[in-house]
């Protein structure tokens, strides 16, 4: 996992570390410290935890694992355009 991406995605979503952790199913008493440890690279979360974080942050799971920054941003852009397209299709 690329820890900086988790922090960037959380900030982009406008969430605190505690709020992100709680929304992803982490106990409120440890949510802030666990997210902080993930963002700092102290600990690496389990894949299932990363899936929960990705769901809350509305990013694809793979975004956190792509090493090339440019490619990661392209994947994120593609994901966002697909989500927008799906949303637009439901409105019509």
Buried (B, 14 or more C-beta within 10 A) or exposed (E): BBBEBBBBBBEEBEBEBBBBBBBBEBEEEEBBBBBBBBBEEEEEBEEEBBBBBBEBBEBBEEBBEBEEEEEBEEBBEEBEEEEEEEEEEEEE
